[in-house]
Amino acid sequence: MTEKTVPGALAKTRLLAILFACAVCVVLAGCQTVGGGTAKNKAAKPTARENGLTGKTWQLAGYRAETQFIPLEPGHATSARIVFNKDGTLSGTTGINTFGGSWKLGRKMSAGTQAIAITVSGLGKKQSPNEIASRFERDLIREIAAARALKKGKDSIQLLDGRDEILLQFVFSAAGNLY
């Protein structure tokens, strides 16, 4: 090798190494998202906080009417249900109309309790059979949307307001039928 060919080959090798490093950086930057994962992976895999909540049908077992909490016997008093999906959407029925919406868990507040934000949308248009049923439906939708915390038990969840008072209580419905 002559002195002229070594510097030329060295420059070519350096240029190729720089181009390769740039290509690797571009590929890695394209894969990175805020939060450390792709949106597809986040939707497909629930976080540890979501485990046990998503994909289940939760039947209403109690609700707050004005200033008191009224427990309900599952299967006897209501057919209201809700399902939290892994992708952050939710679906449910008031027993009269169906609804949809979105949800997102927030920070852990205490043992078994964490912040939640719920948006309800797409309420059906069926007419309630009477004023009591109509009021129940309005109260149920209002309380779902007013929830600020979620408390999870073994086979139950409670939606709490900003003062940690129970708005709604749901139990796991093994039947799984939403509508």
C-alpha positions in Angstrom: 0.0 0.0 0.0 1.1 3.4 -0.8 0.6 6.4 1.4 -1.9 7.9 -1.0 -4.3 4.9 -0.8 -4.3 4.6 3.0 -5.7 8.1 3.7 -8.3 7.7 0.9 -9.4 4.3 2.3 -9.4 5.6 5.9 -11.6 8.6 4.8 -14.0 6.3 3.0 -14.2 4.0 6.1 -14.9 6.9 8.4 -17.6 8.2 6.1 -19.3 4.8 6.0 -19.1 4.6 9.8 -20.6 8.1 10.2 -23.4 7.3 7.8 -24.1 4.0 9.6 -24.2 5.7 13.0 -26.6 8.3 11.6 -28.9 5.6 10.1 -29.0 3.8 13.5 -29.9 7.1 15.3 -32.7 7.8 12.8 -34.1 4.3 13.3 -33.9 4.5 17.1 -35.4 8.0 17.2 -38.3 6.7 15.1 -39.0 3.9 17.5 -39.0 6.1 20.6 -42.2 7.5 22.0 -43.1 9.6 25.1 -43.5 7.1 28.0 -41.2 4.5 26.6 -43.4 2.4 24.4 -45.4 2.5 21.2 -49.1 3.2 21.3 -49.8 -0.2 19.9 -48.0 -1.9 22.8 -49.7 0.3 25.4 -53.1 -0.5 24.1 -52.5 -4.2 23.9 -50.9 -4.7 27.3 -52.6 -3.3 30.5 -50.3 -1.8 33.1 -50.1 -3.5 36.5 -52.6 -0.9 37.8 -55.1 -1.9 35.1 -54.9 -5.7 35.7 -58.1 -7.1 37.0 -60.1 -4.0 35.9 -60.1 -4.3 32.1 -62.0 -6.7 30.1 -64.5 -7.6 32.8 -68.2 -6.8 33.0 -68.9 -4.9 36.2 -72.5 -4.9 37.4 -73.9 -2.0 39.5 -74.3 -3.0 43.1 -74.9 0.4 44.7 -75.1 4.1 44.1 -75.4 7.4 45.9 -78.8 9.0 45.6 -78.6 12.6 46.9 -76.9 12.2 50.3 -77.1 8.5 51.0 -75.6 5.4 49.5 -78.1 2.8 48.4 -76.8 -0.8 48.1 -78.5 -3.0 45.4 -78.8 -6.7 45.1 -77.1 -7.8 41.9 -79.6 -9.5 39.6 -82.6 -8.1 41.4 -82.4 -4.3 41.4 -80.5 -3.2 38.3 -79.1 -4.3 34.9 -76.6 -1.4 34.8 -73.2 -2.6 33.8 -69.8 -1.1 32.7 -66.7 -2.6 30.9 -63.3 -0.9 31.0 -61.3 -1.8 27.8 -57.6 -2.0 27.6 -57.4 0.7 25.0 -58.8 3.3 27.4 -62.4 3.2 26.1 -65.4 2.0 28.1 -68.9 0.8 27.3 -71.9 0.2 29.4 -75.6 0.2 29.8 -77.8 2.0 32.3 -80.4 -0.7 31.9 -82.3 1.5 29.5 -79.7 3.0 27.2 -76.1 2.1 26.2 -73.2 4.5 26.5 -69.5 4.7 25.6 -66.6 6.8 26.7 -63.0 6.8 27.8 -61.1 6.4 31.0 -57.6 6.8 32.3 -56.0 5.8 35.6 -53.8 8.4 37.3 -51.5 8.4 40.4 -51.9 6.0 43.3 -53.7 7.8 46.1 -53.7 5.1 48.8 -53.7 1.4 49.2 -56.1 0.1 46.5 -57.2 3.6 45.5 -55.9 5.6 42.5 -57.1 8.6 40.6 -59.3 8.1 37.5 -60.7 10.3 34.8 -63.8 9.2 33.0 -65.6 10.8 30.1 -69.0 9.5 29.1 -70.3 9.9 25.6 -72.7 8.4 23.2 -75.7 7.8 25.4 -78.6 6.1 23.6 -81.9 7.8 23.0 -84.4 5.2 24.3 -87.2 6.8 26.3 -87.2 5.8 30.0 -90.4 4.0 31.1 -91.1 6.4 33.9 -89.7 9.4 35.8 -87.9 7.3 38.4 -86.0 5.3 35.8 -85.2 8.5 33.9 -83.8 10.1 37.1 -81.8 6.9 37.9 -80.2 7.0 34.4 -79.3 10.7 34.7 -77.8 10.1 38.2 -75.8 7.1 37.0 -74.3 8.8 34.1 -73.6 12.0 36.1 -71.9 9.9 38.9 -69.7 7.9 36.4 -68.5 11.2 34.9 -68.0 12.7 38.4 -65.7 9.9 39.6 -62.2 11.1 40.6 -60.9 7.9 42.2 -61.2 4.2 41.8 -61.0 1.8 44.7 -60.5 -1.9 43.7 -61.5 -4.8 45.9 -61.1 -8.5 45.1 -64.3 -8.8 43.0 -65.6 -5.2 43.3 -64.7 -1.6 42.4 -65.9 1.7 43.8 -66.0 5.0 42.0 -65.3 7.8 44.5 -65.8 11.5 44.3 -63.1 14.1 45.2 -63.9 13.7 48.9 -63.5 9.9 48.8 -67.2 9.3 49.2 -68.6 6.3 47.3 -70.6 7.4 44.2 -71.0 3.9 42.6 -70.1 0.4 43.5 -69.8 -2.4 40.9 -69.2 -6.2 41.4 -67.7 -8.5 38.9 -70.4 -10.1 36.8 -69.4 -13.6 35.8 -72.3 -13.8 33.3 -70.3 -11.3 31.2 -73.4 -10.2 29.3 -73.2 -6.4 28.9 -76.5 -5.8 27.1 
